[in-house]
Amino acid sequence: MLGKKAISLIHVAKNQLGISDEDYRLILHNICGVDSSKQLDDAGYAVLMDHFNRLGFQSTSRKRYFGHRQAMATPGQVKLIQDLWADHNGLFSSCHWRSRTH
């Protein structure tokens, strides 16, 4: 089951694309096999958003949706891990960090 933010994003996409309620229900039924966005799971959400993206939807949100992930890293923690991993793999030189702090 999706969270409120994911369902809200679906409706933002629907409105941005100018999709009527009737067409929206047809998309949900034909693409995802559900009658309501509340019935979507994470996989169905990904399929629906991919479809909306192909229709031209572009989110203005900078946050990434990682789905419901109980006991998993938060988006901020994932970003920190990615930054640490990039630093560990030598993608940033030590001079880069000195130039940022001085």
Secondary structure by P-SEA (a helix, b strand, c coil): cccaaaaaaaaaaaaaacccaaaaaaaaaaaccccccccccaaaaaaaaaaaaaacccccccccccccccccccaaaaaaaaaaaaaaaccccaaaaaaaac
